[in-house]
């Protein structure tokens, strides 16, 4: 028995000794998952980063908040109607976290994996798109993690420093300048993986210079000299001025939300379901009377394109009515459902609420309005007049609705009649600014981030604030969004430093360029 045990022990040790070299030799192969991906599929990541730029809590951050600030929308509830009552909330903070986790992280990976000389165009596109995403974020909150953003798993930077907004803007403008100059027509692009322009370098340059124009104009209150420099550089580079060049993301219907228009997905999911019929809304949002009255009083042909009221002549079969005369906006600041709630205007199911509707990323309407302003300021010597750019802005803003389908088409005759009835009147610089940027506000409905930013910069249109009892902005329209609560608990030292530099984490604190 003893001998057998010894023999068994020797045999076992011999087997282990024989196997050991083989284990060492094949250890890496044995412990490597054959289905794992060692490096990302960069074109896919770029497509995803483009889509995720608009898949970050659109309803909570834009409709429920800033659209109420600038009176595009109104809400009668206290639970969701933060925007038009100016109550403390961190709803938009959730969107900020989503931006960092998704599109900022994704575009950071694209940049890291596009450093080869042959990938220069892909790198340029990625740098430009990162600026687009980051500028929207910083414009809502102010100081933010920028240089160290989304570097947790690449450099173990789990508590990123907040950069000052002035530093963020300086770098973003530098990035746009360098990227536009680095494009190389002989090198490959993302091609069809680029959902914005299909890899067209000429259009990407126009997009980047249009974004530069937008950012340059942001500086008009805080640094007019730099604003002029960047605006003139953008104009010289060539911005989007025609319908054919606008930056637009197109979507499909299907069953996957990622492929659907995120505006429609969020609006339908939060309020305007197929069976709501203007009455059974979950959150209680309607167009603001400020916005509807502006369009209605000016016989604006866009009114029937974007708005409906529900006709209950047959209670069993309510139908949407686009008749301009029947449209009615809801007063901002209500706390109970008004009588005949279904009679107030809401988004048109035939245009806005289509899953196949496009998202307007940056249009010739906006750039022409900004060119009109640059001309008023004496910064644009390209040959046009402020009136001609204004007319082009209005025309572009109305043409773009045709991309939403036949229900969105506004004829040239209607556009011409509108411009004849509402000509550019000129006057003082302030009077011209008011006319230009009131149209800007009317045109950029649903790009609520940009509408809100431009309103803060220019002060137009002139809006009457809602002084709801218990509001947290002293009855004034908020100037920024509040940081997410998670930052206070997980990144407190850097959060505290940002607040000490920028000002209290309140709705009333002005960000750097909004002085």
C-alpha positions in Angstrom: 0.0 0.0 0.0 2.8 2.3 0.9 4.7 1.5 -2.2 1.7 2.2 -4.3 1.3 5.6 -2.7 4.9 6.5 -3.4 4.7 5.3 -7.0 1.5 7.3 -7.5 3.2 10.4 -6.1 6.2 10.0 -8.4 4.0 9.4 -11.4 1.9 12.5 -10.7 5.0 14.7 -10.3 6.3 13.3 -13.6 3.1 14.2 -15.4 3.2 17.8 -13.9 6.9 18.1 -14.9 6.1 17.1 -18.5 3.1 19.4 -18.7 4.7 22.5 -17.2 6.8 23.6 -20.2 3.7 23.1 -22.4 1.6 25.2 -20.1 4.1 28.0 -20.0 4.4 27.9 -23.8 0.7 28.0 -24.5 -0.5 30.0 -21.5 -1.3 33.2 -23.4 -3.2 31.4 -26.1 -5.2 29.3 -23.7 -6.2 32.4 -21.7 -7.1 34.6 -24.6 -10.8 34.8 -25.5 -11.0 34.1 -29.3 -14.2 36.1 -29.4 -12.8 39.2 -27.8 -11.9 42.3 -29.8 -8.4 43.7 -29.1 -9.1 47.0 -30.8 -12.3 48.8 -31.7 -13.9 49.0 -35.2 -13.1 52.7 -35.6 -15.6 53.5 -38.4 -18.4 51.9 -36.3 -17.3 54.0 -33.3 -17.4 57.2 -35.4 -21.0 56.4 -36.6 -22.0 55.7 -33.0 -20.4 58.9 -31.8 -22.4 60.9 -34.4 -25.7 59.3 -33.3 -25.0 59.5 -29.6 -24.5 63.2 -29.8 -28.3 63.4 -29.9 -29.1 60.4 -27.8 -28.6 62.0 -24.4 -31.9 62.7 -22.7 -33.3 65.0 -25.3 -36.6 65.5 -23.6 -35.3 66.0 -20.1 -32.5 68.4 -21.0 -34.0 70.3 -23.9 -37.9 70.2 -24.0 -38.4 69.9 -20.2 -35.7 72.6 -19.4 -34.3 75.1 -21.9 -37.3 75.0 -24.3 -39.3 76.3 -21.3 -36.7 78.9 -20.5 -37.0 80.5 -23.9 -40.7 79.8 -24.2 -40.8 77.5 -27.1 -42.7 75.1 -24.9 -44.9 75.3 -21.8 -45.9 72.8 -19.1 -48.6 72.8 -16.4 -47.0 70.2 -14.1 -44.6 70.8 -11.2 -43.0 67.4 -11.5 -41.7 67.9 -15.0 -42.3 71.5 -15.9 -39.0 72.8 -14.5 -38.1 74.8 -17.5 -40.9 77.3 -17.6 -41.0 77.7 -13.8 -37.3 77.9 -13.1 -37.2 75.4 -10.3 -34.0 73.8 -9.1 -33.3 70.5 -10.9 -30.5 68.4 -12.1 -32.4 66.8 -15.0 -29.9 68.0 -17.6 -27.1 66.6 -15.4 -28.2 63.2 -16.4 -27.7 64.1 -20.0 -24.3 65.4 -19.2 -23.3 62.1 -17.7 -24.6 60.3 -20.8 -22.6 62.5 -23.1 -19.4 61.7 -21.3 -20.1 58.0 -21.1 -21.1 57.6 -24.7 -20.2 60.1 -27.4 -17.2 61.8 -25.7 -15.7 58.5 -24.8 -16.4 57.1 -28.3 -14.9 60.0 -30.2 -11.9 59.9 -27.8 -11.3 56.4 -28.9 -11.7 57.3 -32.6 -9.0 60.0 -32.1 -6.6 57.6 -30.3 -7.0 55.0 -33.1 -6.6 57.4 -36.0 -3.1 58.7 -35.5 -1.5 57.1 -38.6 -0.6 59.4 -41.4 -3.0 57.6 -43.7 -5.9 58.4 -41.3 -5.4 62.1 -41.2 -8.9 62.8 -42.6 -10.5 60.5 -40.1 -8.7 62.3 -37.4 -9.8 65.7 -38.6 -13.4 64.6 -38.7 -13.2 63.2 -35.2 -11.6 66.4 -33.8 -14.3 68.5 -35.4 -17.0 66.3 -34.0 -15.5 66.4 -30.6 -15.7 70.2 -30.7 -19.3 70.0 -31.7 -20.2 67.8 -28.8 -18.1 69.6 -26.2 -19.3 73.1 -27.1 -22.9 72.1 -26.5 -22.0 70.7 -23.1 -19.9 73.7 -21.9 -22.5 76.1 -23.2 -25.1 74.6 -20.9 -22.9 74.2 -17.7 -19.8 76.4 -18.1 -16.6 75.0 -16.7 -16.3 71.2 -17.4 -13.8 68.4 -17.6 -12.3 68.8 -21.1 -8.6 67.9 -21.4 -9.0 65.0 -19.0 -12.5 64.0 -20.2 -13.2 60.2 -20.7 -9.7 59.1 -19.7 -10.6 56.8 -16.9 -9.7 53.5 -18.6 -6.9 54.9 -20.7 -4.9 56.8 -18.1 -6.7 56.0 -14.8 -8.0 59.6 -14.6 -11.1 58.9 -12.6 -11.4 62.4 -11.1 -10.9 64.8 -14.1 -10.1 68.4 -13.5 -12.6 71.0 -14.7 -11.2 73.3 -17.3 -12.3 76.9 -17.4 -14.7 77.7 -20.2 -12.3 80.3 -21.6 -9.6 77.6 -21.9 -12.1 75.2 -23.4 -13.2 77.7 -26.0 -9.6 78.6 -26.9 -8.8 74.9 -27.5 -12.0 74.2 -29.5 -11.3 77.1 -31.8 -7.7 75.9 -32.2 -8.9 72.4 -33.0 -11.3 73.7 -35.7 -8.5 75.8 -37.2 -6.0 73.0 -37.3 -8.4 70.3 -38.5 -9.7 72.2 -41.4 -6.1 72.9 -42.6 -5.0 69.3 -42.2 -7.5 67.6 -44.5 -5.8 65.8 -47.4 -7.9 65.0 -50.4 -5.5 62.1 -51.3 -6.2 60.2 -48.1 -9.2 58.0 -47.1 -12.2 59.2 -45.1 -14.8 57.3 -43.1 -16.9 57.2 -46.2 -20.4 55.7 -45.6 -19.6 55.3 -41.9 -19.8 59.1 -41.7 -23.5 59.6 -41.3 -23.3 63.4 -41.7 -21.5 63.9 -45.0 -20.4 60.5 -46.2 -16.8 61.5 -45.8 -17.1 64.5 -48.1 -14.1 66.7 -47.2 -15.4 69.9 -48.8 -18.6 69.7 -46.7 -16.7 68.9 -43.5 -14.6 72.0 -44.0 -17.8 74.1 -44.4 -19.2 72.5 -41.3 -16.1 73.2 -39.3 -15.9 76.8 -40.5 -19.7 77.2 -39.7 -19.0 75.9 -36.2 -16.1 78.3 -35.9 -18.5 81.1 -36.9 -20.9 80.1 -34.2 -18.2 79.9 -31.5 -16.6 83.1 -32.7 -19.9 84.9 -32.3 -20.2 83.5 -28.7 -17.3 85.7 -27.8 -19.0 89.0 -28.7 -19.8 90.0 -25.1 -16.6 88.8 -23.4 -13.9 89.4 -26.1 -15.1 91.3 -29.1 -11.6 91.5 -30.7 -11.2 87.7 -30.6 -14.7 87.3 -31.8 -14.0 89.4 -34.9 -10.8 87.5 -35.6 -12.5 84.1 -35.5 -15.6 85.2 -37.4 -13.6 86.7 -40.2 -11.4 83.5 -40.4 -14.6 81.4 -40.6 -16.1 83.5 -43.3 -12.8 83.4 -45.3 -12.7 79.7 -45.0 -16.2 79.2 -46.3 -19.3 78.4 -44.3 -22.6 76.7 -45.1 -24.8 79.1 -47.1 -26.9 76.8 -49.4 -29.6 74.2 -48.7 -27.4 71.4 -50.2 -24.6 71.8 -47.7 -26.5 71.7 -44.4 -25.4 69.3 -41.8 -28.2 66.9 -41.2 -28.5 63.4 -39.8 -31.1 61.1 -41.4 -32.8 58.2 -39.7 -34.8 55.1 -40.4 -38.0 53.8 -38.7 -37.6 50.1 -37.8 -37.7 48.8 -34.3 -34.3 50.0 -33.0 -34.4 53.4 -31.3 -30.8 54.1 -32.2 -31.8 54.2 -35.8 -34.8 56.4 -35.2 -35.0 60.2 -34.9 -34.2 60.8 -31.2 -36.4 63.9 -31.0 -39.4 61.8 -32.1 -38.5 58.9 -29.9 -38.3 61.1 -26.8 -41.3 63.2 -27.5 -43.5 60.2 -28.3 -42.1 58.3 -25.3 -42.6 61.1 -22.8 -45.7 62.8 -24.1 -47.2 62.5 -27.5 -48.0 58.8 -27.9 -50.1 57.6 -30.8 -53.2 57.4 -28.5 -52.7 60.6 -26.5 -54.8 62.7 -29.0 -53.7 66.0 -27.4 -55.3 65.1 -24.1 -53.8 62.1 -22.3 -50.2 63.5 -22.2 -47.9 61.9 -19.7 -45.8 65.1 -19.0 -48.2 67.8 -20.1 -46.2 69.8 -22.6 -47.6 72.1 -25.2 -46.2 74.8 -27.4 -45.8 78.1 -25.5 -48.2 80.9 -26.4 -45.2 83.1 -26.8 -44.0 81.0 -29.7 -47.4 80.2 -31.3 -48.5 83.8 -31.1 -45.3 85.0 -32.8 -45.9 82.6 -35.8 -49.6 83.2 -35.9 -49.5 87.0 -35.7 -47.0 87.1 -38.5 -48.8 84.7 -40.8 -45.8 82.4 -40.7 -46.2 79.4 -43.0 -44.2 77.2 -40.6 -47.1 77.2 -38.2 -49.1 74.6 -40.0 -45.9 72.5 -40.6 -44.9 72.2 -37.0 -48.2 72.4 -35.0 -51.5 70.7 -34.6 -54.5 70.9 -32.3 -56.8 67.9 -31.9 -60.3 68.1 -33.3 -62.8 66.2 -31.2 -65.9 66.8 -33.4 -66.1 63.0 -33.3 -65.1 62.1 -29.8 -64.4 58.5 -30.9 -62.1 59.6 -33.7 -60.1 62.8 -32.8 -58.0 64.1 -35.7 -55.0 66.5 -35.9 -55.9 69.9 -37.3 -53.1 72.0 -38.9 -55.3 75.1 -39.6 -53.2 78.1 -38.7 -56.2 80.0 -37.3 -57.0 77.2 -34.8 -53.5 77.0 -33.3 -53.2 78.1 -29.7 -50.2 78.2 -27.3 -50.3 77.5 -23.6 -49.3 80.1 -21.1 -46.0 79.4 -19.3 -45.9 78.9 -15.6 -49.2 77.0 -15.1 -49.6 74.5 -12.3 -52.9 72.8 -13.2 -54.2 71.5 -16.5 -56.1 74.3 -18.3 -59.7 73.8 -19.6 -59.9 72.3 -23.1 -56.3 71.1 -22.8 -56.6 69.2 -26.1 -57.2 72.6 -27.9 -53.6 73.7 -27.3 -51.0 73.3 -30.0 -48.5 70.5 -29.9 -45.9 68.9 -32.4 -47.3 67.8 -35.7 -47.3 64.0 -36.0 -46.8 64.2 -39.8 -43.5 66.0 -39.4 -41.9 66.4 -36.0 -43.1 63.0 -34.6 -41.9 60.9 -37.6 -39.2 58.3 -36.6 -37.7 59.0 -40.1 -37.5 62.8 -39.5 -34.0 64.3 -39.8 -32.1 66.1 -37.1 -30.8 69.5 -38.2 -27.2 69.6 -36.9 -26.2 73.0 -38.4 -28.0 74.8 -41.1 -27.7 77.6 -43.6 -30.5 79.3 -41.8 -28.3 79.8 -38.7 -25.1 80.7 -40.7 -26.9 83.3 -42.8 -28.4 84.9 -39.7 -24.9 85.0 -38.2 -23.5 86.5 -41.4 -26.2 89.1 -41.3 -25.1 90.0 -37.8 -21.4 90.0 -38.9 -22.4 92.5 -41.6 -24.1 94.7 -39.1 -20.9 94.7 -37.0 -18.8 95.5 -40.1 -16.9 92.2 -39.9 -18.2 90.7 -43.1 -17.0 92.3 -46.3 -18.0 89.3 -48.5 -20.3 91.4 -50.7 -23.7 90.6 -49.3 -25.8 93.0 -47.2 -27.4 92.3 -43.9 -30.8 92.3 -45.6 -29.7 89.7 -48.2 -28.3 87.4 -45.5 -31.4 87.8 -43.4 -33.6 86.9 -46.4 -31.4 83.9 -47.1 -31.7 82.8 -43.5 -35.5 83.0 -43.5 -35.6 81.2 -46.8 -33.3 78.4 -45.6 -35.2 78.0 -42.4 -38.4 77.4 -44.3 -36.9 75.2 -47.0 -35.4 72.8 -44.5 -38.9 71.6 -43.4 -39.2 69.8 -46.8 -36.7 67.3 -45.5 -39.5 66.1 -43.1 -41.7 64.9 -46.0 -44.5 66.3 -48.1 -46.2 67.7 -45.0 -43.3 70.0 -44.4 -43.0 71.6 -47.9 -43.4 75.4 -47.9 -43.6 76.8 -51.4 -41.4 79.5 -52.7 -44.5 81.6 -53.3 -45.3 81.5 -49.6 -41.8 82.3 -48.6 -41.7 85.2 -51.0 -45.0 86.5 -49.6 -43.7 86.2 -46.1 -40.6 88.2 -46.8 -42.6 90.8 -48.7 -44.9 91.2 -45.6 -41.9 91.2 -43.2 -39.0 93.0 -45.0 -35.7 93.6 -43.3 -36.2 97.1 -41.9 -32.7 98.0 -40.9 -32.5 100.8 -38.3 -30.0 101.0 -35.4 -27.6 98.1 -34.7 -29.8 97.0 -31.9 -33.0 97.1 -34.0 -31.2 95.0 -36.7 -30.0 92.5 -34.0 -33.5 92.2 -32.7 -34.9 91.4 -36.1 -32.2 88.9 -37.0 -32.2 87.0 -33.8 -35.9 86.9 -33.3 -36.0 85.0 -36.6 -33.1 82.9 -35.3 -35.2 81.9 -32.2 -38.2 81.2 -34.5 -36.2 79.1 -36.9 -34.2 76.9 -34.5 -37.2 75.3 -32.8 -36.1 71.8 -31.5 -32.4 72.7 -31.5 -33.1 74.1 -28.0 -29.5 74.1 -26.8 -28.5 76.5 -29.6 -31.6 78.6 -29.4 -31.0 79.1 -25.7 -27.3 79.9 -26.1 -28.0 82.4 -28.8 -30.7 84.0 -26.7 -28.3 84.4 -23.8 -25.7 86.0 -26.0 -28.0 88.4 -27.8 -31.0 89.0 -25.5 -33.4 88.5 -28.5 -36.2 87.9 -28.7 -37.3 90.0 -25.7 -39.1 87.5 -23.4 -41.2 88.2 -20.3 -39.9 86.0 -17.5 -42.3 83.8 -15.5 -42.2 84.6 -11.8 -43.6 81.4 -10.4 -43.8 81.5 -6.6 -40.9 79.5 -5.2 -38.7 79.7 -8.3 -35.0 79.5 -7.9 -33.9 82.3 -10.2 -35.4 85.3 -8.6 -38.0 85.4 -11.4 -35.4 85.7 -14.1 -34.8 83.4 -17.0 -31.9 81.0 -15.9 -28.5 81.4 -17.4 -27.1 77.9 -17.1 -27.9 74.3 -16.1 -26.8 72.8 -12.8 -24.1 70.1 -12.5 -25.3 66.6 -11.9 -25.5 65.6 -8.2 -23.1 62.7 -8.8 -20.2 65.2 -9.4 -20.6 66.5 -5.9 -20.2 63.1 -4.4 -17.7 61.5 -6.7 -15.5 64.4 -8.0 -16.0 66.9 -5.2 -12.5 68.5 -5.1 -12.6 69.4 -8.8 -16.3 70.3 -8.6 -15.5 72.7 -5.7 -12.6 74.3 -7.6 -14.9 74.9 -10.6 -17.6 76.5 -8.5 -15.0 78.7 -6.7 -13.8 79.9 -10.1 -17.0 80.2 -12.0 -19.5 81.0 -9.2 -22.2 79.2 -7.3 -23.8 76.1 -8.9 -27.1 77.9 -9.5 -29.4 78.6 -12.4 -28.6 82.3 -12.1 -24.8 82.1 -12.4 -23.5 83.4 -15.8 -21.0 81.3 -17.6 -17.8 82.9 -19.0 -19.0 84.2 -22.4 -22.4 85.3 -21.0 -21.2 88.5 -19.3 
